[in-house]
Amino acid sequence: MIMAVAMVSCISEGKDEVAGDGTIVNVGDLVPAFTVGDFVSPQDFEGRKSLLVLFNSGCPDCQREMPVIDDACRQFSDLQAIAISRGETLAHWDYVMQYYPDPERAVYNLFAEHTIPRVYLIDEQGIVKWMAIEKLPDNFNQKIDEILY
């Protein structure tokens, strides 16, 4: 993946660059244990098809992808959708997803070392079935349907 200099705020936020895409949680992994607000993982993922988004409201890539994600959440209304804002205490929020701030990046750091947005499709057992980093495919809604339904 080529990282543009203009997207530095979305990628490293002052950290030294790490080789690769910085992924810690991969497809096939159980979602790590964490608590953010009233949401507890992995318990709150169990028995529900879920979409997890790690983002920052100031990130241009995130701003581009959030409306696409929101549209998918509206189409798949039974999909549990969680958005966790990396390094923020509050973000302007106009989406259907449940929003949780992660000001200390504690949750984000369980999933990755750098690069947002990160989108995870998680099955009823809390297993990551698919993920996207930085850019969603044009057929995102079709992906959700194929992978989780």
BELLIN-V906384 format. One record per helix or strand of 3 or more residues. SS is the DSSP state (H for helix, E for strand). FROM is the first residue (numbers start at 1). TO is the last residue. Records with the same first field share a line. If there is no record, write none. Layout:
SS = FROM-TO ; FROM-TO
This chain:
H = 5-11 ; 43-45 ; 60-75 ; 108-111 ; 140-148
E = 34-36 ; 39-41 ; 50-55 ; 80-86 ; 98-102 ; 118-122 ; 127-133
